[in-house]
Amino acid sequence: MPALIFDCDGVLADTEQHGHLPAFNQTFIDFNVPVQWSSEEYAEKVKIGGGKERMRSILTEELAASLGLNDDAAVSDAILAWHKRKTEIYKGLVESGAMPGRHGIARIVAEAHHAGWTLAVASTSAEPAVRAVLGHAVGTELAAQFSVFAGDIVPHKKPAPDIYLVALRDLELDPDDAVVIEDSRNGMLAALGAGLRTVVTVSGYTREEDFSGASLVVSSLGDPENDESAEVLQNPLGIDVPGSVSLAVLQEVLRRDRPPAPEPVFRSSSSASISPEKS
């Protein structure tokens, strides 16, 4: 049977603005780091794959020195401590219900599960955070049906295709038998780099990005029961999308040829080392 692979942040729930951003800022306060990202500043930070990497991006030589982080080991230890605290804060926000699942997520997951599709999440966020979001977005019963590939299990994060290559390998999937749901250009490039067809559901921070190479770009998956229609933003294959992205739409995506991919699609130099054995 085919597989449906989701990114997490911005796809399962609108986590960036209402979860990750306040969690980063509270962590900086807790550790007396004199940084507070505005929504506009964070819109640039989301282009950096991985929370630890985003945190590391603030550490100029001057700031590191002022915090007493005088060598690489001290910096690495600080980043690990900050990120652990940030994950705790973020999980609390998820569990509070601050970030409900995006329109259509629970619907399409239920459809795919009942049809026998393989379900997975492939994200560069920390695994505990991904599992927390997944459980709240689709419910614990459906969340238990997912394979989760997350965090630091790969050497390079999106837009490198590594996380998707690991998912394909561990699930024993051919790229032609899987469709990815992403929300960002970096995520789309990662999926395309692994040879996967990609549907993009834009989020608040990504609507203006270039999604050339995606099979379909929509405002959301759509939720007819709640009068939420999927606005089609790009449809290079001319697929009929009658108000929502259904399993039939995804099956049609799999049947069609891939649109021309942007050049260059990011290909990790580590890809060959990922595919033969587990990371």
C-alpha positions in Angstrom: 0.0 0.0 0.0 1.1 3.6 -0.5 2.6 5.7 2.3 1.7 9.2 3.6 4.6 11.0 5.3 4.0 14.2 7.1 6.4 16.9 8.3 5.4 18.1 11.8 5.8 21.8 12.4 3.4 23.8 10.3 1.8 20.7 8.9 0.3 18.8 11.8 -0.3 22.0 13.7 0.7 25.7 13.4 3.4 25.2 15.9 6.0 27.7 14.9 4.4 31.0 15.9 2.3 29.7 18.8 4.7 27.0 20.1 8.3 27.2 19.1 8.7 31.0 19.2 7.4 31.5 22.7 9.3 28.4 23.9 12.6 29.8 22.5 11.9 33.2 24.0 11.0 31.8 27.4 14.2 29.6 27.4 16.3 32.7 26.7 14.7 34.4 29.7 15.3 31.3 31.9 19.0 31.2 31.0 19.5 35.0 31.1 20.3 35.2 27.4 19.6 38.7 26.2 17.7 37.7 23.1 14.0 37.9 22.3 12.9 37.1 18.8 10.0 39.0 17.3 7.6 37.3 14.9 9.4 39.0 12.0 12.8 37.9 13.2 11.6 34.3 13.8 10.3 34.2 10.2 14.0 34.2 9.2 15.0 31.8 11.9 12.6 29.1 10.7 14.7 28.9 7.5 17.3 27.2 9.7 16.6 23.5 10.1 16.7 22.3 13.7 16.1 24.0 17.1 19.7 23.6 18.3 20.9 25.2 15.1 18.6 28.1 15.5 19.8 28.7 19.0 23.4 28.5 17.9 22.8 31.2 15.3 22.5 33.8 18.0 25.9 33.2 19.4 28.2 35.9 18.1 31.7 36.0 19.6 30.6 38.9 21.8 27.5 37.2 23.2 29.2 33.9 23.8 31.9 35.7 25.8 29.4 37.6 27.8 27.7 34.3 28.7 31.0 32.7 29.7 31.0 30.3 26.8 34.7 30.4 26.0 35.2 27.3 23.9 33.3 24.9 21.7 32.6 22.4 24.5 31.0 25.1 26.6 28.9 26.3 23.7 27.8 22.7 22.9 26.9 22.1 26.6 24.9 25.3 26.7 23.0 24.6 23.5 22.0 21.1 24.8 20.8 22.6 28.1 18.9 25.4 26.4 17.3 23.0 24.0 16.3 20.5 26.7 14.5 23.3 28.5 12.9 24.7 25.3 11.5 21.2 24.6 10.0 21.0 28.1 8.3 24.4 27.6 7.1 23.5 24.1 5.6 20.2 25.3 3.7 22.1 28.0 2.3 24.4 25.3 1.2 21.4 23.2 -0.4 19.6 26.1 -2.3 22.8 27.1 -4.1 22.6 23.8 -2.6 25.9 22.6 -1.9 24.4 19.1 -4.8 22.3 17.7 -4.2 20.3 14.6 -4.5 22.1 11.3 -7.7 21.8 9.2 -8.0 18.4 7.5 -5.1 16.6 9.3 -7.2 14.3 11.5 -9.5 13.7 8.5 -6.8 12.6 6.0 -5.0 10.5 8.6 -8.2 8.6 9.4 -8.9 8.1 5.7 -5.4 6.8 5.0 -5.4 4.5 8.0 -8.7 3.0 7.2 -7.5 2.4 3.6 -4.4 0.6 4.8 -1.8 3.3 4.0 1.5 3.4 5.9 1.7 6.5 8.1 4.8 8.3 9.2 6.2 11.7 10.3 9.7 12.9 9.2 10.8 15.9 11.1 14.0 17.5 12.2 12.4 18.6 15.5 13.0 16.7 18.7 11.2 13.4 18.8 9.3 14.1 22.2 8.0 17.3 20.7 6.9 15.6 17.5 5.1 12.8 19.3 3.3 15.4 21.5 2.1 17.4 18.5 1.1 14.2 16.7 -1.0 12.9 19.6 -2.9 16.2 20.0 -3.4 16.6 16.2 -4.8 13.2 15.4 -5.6 11.6 18.8 -3.6 8.9 20.6 -5.2 5.9 18.8 -4.2 7.2 15.3 -0.9 8.5 16.6 0.0 5.0 17.6 -0.2 3.9 13.9 2.7 6.2 12.9 6.4 5.6 12.5 8.2 8.7 13.7 11.6 9.8 12.3 12.8 12.8 14.1 15.6 14.8 15.7 19.3 14.2 15.4 19.1 10.7 13.8 20.6 12.1 10.6 23.8 14.1 10.1 22.2 16.8 8.0 18.8 18.5 8.4 16.3 19.8 5.9 16.8 20.9 3.1 19.0 17.9 3.0 17.0 14.8 2.1 18.6 12.6 4.9 15.5 12.3 7.1 13.4 11.2 4.2 16.0 8.8 3.0 16.0 7.1 6.4 12.2 6.9 6.4 12.2 5.3 3.0 14.9 2.8 4.0 13.4 1.9 7.3 9.8 1.6 5.9 11.2 -0.3 2.9 9.4 2.1 0.5 10.0 3.0 -3.1 9.8 6.8 -3.5 7.1 6.2 -6.1 4.9 4.7 -3.4 4.9 7.6 -1.0 3.6 11.2 -0.9 4.9 13.8 1.5 2.9 16.7 3.1 5.2 19.6 3.8 4.7 23.3 4.5 8.1 25.0 3.7 10.5 25.2 0.8 13.3 23.6 2.8 11.0 20.7 3.6 9.9 20.4 0.0 13.5 20.4 -1.2 14.3 17.6 1.3 11.4 15.5 0.0 12.2 16.2 -3.6 15.9 15.4 -3.0 14.8 11.9 -1.8 12.7 11.5 -5.0 9.3 11.9 -3.3 6.2 13.6 -4.6 5.2 16.5 -2.4 2.0 18.3 -1.5 2.5 21.6 0.3 0.1 23.0 2.8 1.4 26.6 3.4 1.7 27.9 6.9 1.8 31.5 8.2 5.6 31.8 7.8 5.8 30.0 4.4 3.0 31.3 2.1 5.3 33.5 0.0 8.1 30.9 -0.5 8.9 29.3 -3.9 7.3 25.9 -4.2 8.3 25.1 -7.8 8.6 21.3 -7.9 5.6 20.5 -5.6 2.8 18.4 -7.1 0.2 20.6 -5.4 0.2 23.7 -3.2 -2.8 24.4 -1.0 -3.8 26.7 1.9 -4.7 23.7 4.0 -5.9 20.1 3.4 -9.5 21.4 3.9 -12.1 20.2 6.4 -15.6 20.1 4.9 -17.3 19.2 8.2 -16.1 22.6 9.5 -16.7 24.6 6.3 -12.9 24.9 5.7 -12.1 24.7 2.0 -8.7 24.1 0.6 -7.6 27.1 -1.5 -5.5 25.8 -4.4 -2.4 28.0 -4.8 -0.4 26.0 -7.3 -1.6 23.0 -9.4 1.0 22.2 -12.0 -0.5 18.8 -12.7 -4.1 20.0 -13.1 -5.5 17.7 -10.4 -9.1 18.2 -9.4 -9.3 19.3 -5.8 -13.0 19.6 -4.9 -12.8 21.7 -1.8 -10.4 19.4 0.1 -7.3 17.2 -0.3 -8.8 13.8 -0.1 -7.1 10.3 -0.3 -8.3 10.3 -4.0 -6.4 13.5 -4.6 -3.2 12.0 -3.1 -3.7 8.8 -5.2 -3.9 11.0 -8.2 -0.6 12.8 -7.2 1.1 9.4 -7.0 -0.3 8.4 -10.5 1.1 11.6 -12.2 4.6 12.3 -13.3 6.6 14.6 -11.0 6.6 18.3 -11.9 10.1 19.7 -13.0 12.2 20.0 -9.8 14.0 23.3 -9.0 17.7 23.3 -9.7 19.7 22.4 -7.7 17.7 20.1 -5.5 19.7 19.7 -2.3 21.4 16.3 -2.1 23.3 15.4 1.0 26.9 14.2 0.6 26.0 11.7 3.3 23.1 10.1 1.5 25.1 7.1 0.3 26.2 6.4 3.9 22.6 6.6 5.1 21.0 4.1 2.8 22.8 0.8 3.5 22.4 0.7 7.3 20.6 2.3 10.2 21.9 5.6 11.5 
